[in-house]
């Protein structure tokens, strides 16, 4: 049909439009997507420099990848790595790592998918190897699940500059929650995600063998675990995203609650205690 239409006109604009429709139909009829087909379609679409056609191709590719169970390529067709950091999943991370280790990536993978694994927090001059960035995300998921040994093992596979630094002192005990402008501490800036996980694991091991100092170590670990939460000064140790809207909603709901009579409670001020992690 398309060949007959092209024969019927000498107008190059019409011919281009017919070829465009032909390519759209070719993409629409795809039932399976392998590297050879993927590259053939991608090269044709890229040559046309047509934004809507490119978006159509991406949408079709994403649906086919999902049907084929290719989680990594389906995700990267529609997202950057930072979208994954909002709600990361280990199985998807592992699939993405496998993609970065592929010996002969397709042209589409090289030119479009793999460049989408980048970290906005890293400067362009710094190390941005996709596999290292994904391993750092994987280790952080493990850290957030309190799987410290596994997290440490994965962190140790990546360069230090890829591992997030923690500005505050995770072991610091504060009267008020803080995420920035926290009270000064000699330990502030001492840790990154790896060294904090190592310190916490070491303290847990000491608890098993040194009963005389258990109270102090439990107190320090308690501070650290609290400071890893949404309200703590070291939330960045186990997460990449902290929604200010969530905090606003929490405060809004608190204001809706019936206020208590302060004179019915015995209020004992807590001292602003700062301890140094051993």
SULTA-V487236 format. One record per residue. N is the residue number from 1. RES is the residue in one letter. SS is DSSP state (a for helix, b for strand, c for the rest). PSI is psi as a letter, one per 40 degrees, with the letter a starting at -180 (none if undefined). OMEGA is omega in degrees with one decimal (NA if undefined). Layout:
N:RES:SS:PSI:OMEGA
N:RES:SS:PSI:OMEGA
This chain:
1:X:c:d:-177.5
2:X:a:d:178.2
3:X:a:d:179.0
4:X:a:d:178.8
5:X:a:d:-179.8
6:X:a:d:177.4
7:X:a:d:-174.7
8:X:c:e:-177.9
9:X:c:i:173.7
10:X:c:e:-178.4
11:X:c:h:-176.1
12:X:a:d:177.5
13:X:a:d:177.1
14:X:a:d:179.1
15:X:a:d:177.9
16:X:a:d:-179.8
17:X:a:d:178.3
18:X:a:d:178.6
19:X:a:d:177.9
20:X:a:d:177.5
21:X:a:d:-179.9
22:X:a:d:179.7
23:X:a:d:176.8
24:X:a:d:178.6
25:X:a:d:178.7
26:X:a:d:178.4
27:X:a:d:-177.5
28:X:a:d:-175.7
29:X:c:e:-179.1
30:X:c:h:177.7
31:X:c:d:-179.9
32:X:c:i:-175.2
33:X:c:h:172.8
34:X:c:i:-175.6
35:X:a:d:-177.9
36:X:a:d:179.3
37:X:a:d:179.3
38:X:a:d:-178.3
39:X:a:d:179.8
40:X:a:d:178.6
41:X:a:d:-177.9
42:X:a:d:-178.6
43:X:a:d:178.7
44:X:a:d:-178.4
45:X:a:d:-179.4
46:X:a:d:-178.4
47:X:a:d:-176.9
48:X:a:e:178.3
49:X:c:f:-176.8
50:X:c:h:-172.7
51:X:a:d:-177.9
52:X:a:d:177.5
53:X:a:d:179.2
54:X:a:d:177.7
55:X:a:d:178.1
56:X:a:d:178.1
57:X:a:d:-179.6
58:X:a:d:179.8
59:X:a:d:179.0
60:X:a:d:178.2
61:X:a:d:-177.8
62:X:a:d:179.6
63:X:a:d:179.2
64:X:a:d:177.9
65:X:a:d:179.8
66:X:a:d:179.0
67:X:a:d:-178.8
68:X:a:e:179.1
69:X:c:e:179.2
70:X:c:g:-174.0
71:X:a:d:-175.0
72:X:a:d:-177.3
73:X:a:d:175.5
74:X:a:d:-179.4
75:X:a:d:-175.4
76:X:a:d:176.3
77:X:a:d:-175.3
78:X:a:e:-170.7
79:X:c:i:165.5
80:X:c:i:-178.2
81:X:a:d:-178.9
82:X:a:d:175.1
83:X:a:d:178.7
84:X:a:d:-175.9
85:X:a:e:177.7
86:X:a:d:179.2
87:X:c:g:-174.4
88:X:c:i:177.4
89:X:c:h:-175.5
90:X:a:d:-177.3
91:X:a:d:178.0
92:X:a:d:177.6
93:X:a:d:179.9
94:X:a:d:177.0
95:X:a:d:178.7
96:X:a:d:177.4
97:X:a:d:177.0
98:X:a:d:179.5
99:X:a:d:179.9
100:X:a:e:-179.1
101:X:c:e:-179.7
102:X:c:h:-174.0
103:X:c:d:-179.2
104:X:c:g:179.2
105:X:c:i:177.4
106:X:c:i:178.0
107:X:a:d:179.0
108:X:a:d:178.5
109:X:a:d:-178.4
110:X:a:d:-171.8
111:X:a:d:-174.6
112:X:a:d:-172.1
113:X:a:d:-174.5
114:X:a:d:176.2
115:X:a:e:179.1
116:X:a:e:172.9
117:X:c:g:179.0
118:X:c:i:-174.9
119:X:c:h:-177.0
120:X:c:d:-178.1
121:X:c:e:179.6
122:X:c:h:177.1
123:X:c:i:-177.8
124:X:c:d:-178.2
125:X:c:e:-177.2
126:X:c:i:-178.5
127:X:c:h:-178.5
128:X:c:f:177.1
129:X:c:h:-175.8
130:X:a:d:-178.3
131:X:a:d:-179.7
132:X:a:d:178.9
133:X:a:d:179.5
134:X:a:d:177.6
135:X:a:d:177.8
136:X:a:d:176.8
137:X:a:d:179.6
138:X:a:d:179.6
139:X:a:d:-179.2
140:X:a:d:174.0
141:X:a:d:178.9
142:X:a:d:177.1
143:X:a:d:-178.9
144:X:a:d:177.6
145:X:c:e:179.6
146:X:c:f:175.6
147:X:c:g:-167.3
148:X:a:d:-178.6
149:X:a:d:179.7
150:X:a:d:179.4
151:X:a:d:-179.8
152:X:a:d:-179.7
153:X:a:d:-179.6
154:X:a:d:177.1
155:X:a:d:-176.4
156:X:c:e:178.5
157:X:c:e:-175.3
158:X:c:i:177.4
159:X:c:i:-175.7
160:X:a:d:-175.5
161:X:a:e:178.9
162:X:a:d:-175.2
163:X:c:h:-177.1
164:X:c:h:175.4
165:X:b:i:-179.7
166:X:c:h:-172.3
167:X:c:d:-174.8
168:X:c:i:178.2
169:X:c:h:-176.6
170:X:c:d:-177.5
171:X:c:e:-177.2
172:X:c:h:177.0
173:X:c:h:-177.6
174:X:c:i:175.4
175:X:c:d:-177.4
176:X:c:i:175.1
177:X:c:i:177.1
178:X:c:i:174.3
179:X:c:d:175.8
180:X:c:i:-175.4
181:X:c:f:-179.9
182:X:c:i:178.5
183:X:c:i:-177.9
184:X:c:i:177.5
185:X:c:i:177.6
186:X:c:e:-179.4
187:X:c:e:-178.6
188:X:c:h:179.8
189:X:c:e:-177.2
190:X:c:d:-169.4
191:X:c:i:159.3
192:X:b:a:-175.6
193:X:a:d:-179.5
194:X:a:d:-175.2
195:X:a:d:176.1
196:X:a:d:177.9
197:X:a:d:178.2
198:X:a:d:-179.2
199:X:a:d:-179.5
200:X:a:d:178.2
201:X:a:d:178.7
202:X:a:d:178.8
203:X:a:d:176.9
204:X:a:d:178.3
205:X:a:d:178.4
206:X:a:d:179.6
207:X:a:d:-177.6
208:X:a:d:-172.1
209:X:a:e:-175.2
210:X:c:g:-176.1
211:X:a:d:-177.3
212:X:a:d:-177.6
213:X:a:e:-175.4
214:X:a:d:-176.9
215:X:a:d:-178.9
216:X:a:d:-177.4
217:X:a:d:175.3
218:X:a:d:179.1
219:X:a:d:-179.5
220:X:a:d:178.2
221:X:a:d:177.0
222:X:a:d:176.3
223:X:a:d:-178.0
224:X:a:d:-179.2
225:X:a:d:177.0
226:X:a:d:-177.7
227:X:a:e:173.1
228:X:c:e:-177.9
229:X:c:i:179.1
230:X:c:d:-175.0
231:X:c:e:-174.3
232:X:c:i:-177.3
233:X:c:e:-177.5
234:X:c:f:-179.6
235:X:a:d:-178.1
236:X:a:e:-179.4
237:X:a:d:-175.2
238:X:c:e:-178.4
239:X:c:i:178.1
240:X:c:e:-169.3
241:X:c:h:178.4
242:X:c:h:-175.0
243:X:c:h:173.6
244:X:a:d:178.0
245:X:a:d:178.3
246:X:a:d:-180.0
247:X:a:d:179.3
248:X:a:d:179.9
249:X:a:d:178.0
250:X:a:d:-179.5
251:X:a:d:-179.8
252:X:a:d:-179.7
253:X:a:d:177.5
254:X:a:d:179.8
255:X:a:d:179.0
256:X:a:d:-177.9
257:X:c:i:179.2
258:X:c:h:-178.4
259:X:c:i:179.0
260:X:c:i:175.6
261:X:c:h:-174.1
262:X:a:d:-176.3
263:X:a:e:177.2
264:X:a:e:-178.1
265:X:c:i:171.8
266:X:c:h:-176.3
267:X:c:h:179.8
268:X:c:h:-179.8
269:X:c:h:177.1
270:X:c:h:179.8
271:X:c:i:178.2
272:X:c:g:-172.1
273:X:c:h:174.7
274:X:c:h:178.5
275:X:c:i:-178.7
276:X:c:h:178.3
277:X:c:h:-179.2
278:X:c:none:NA
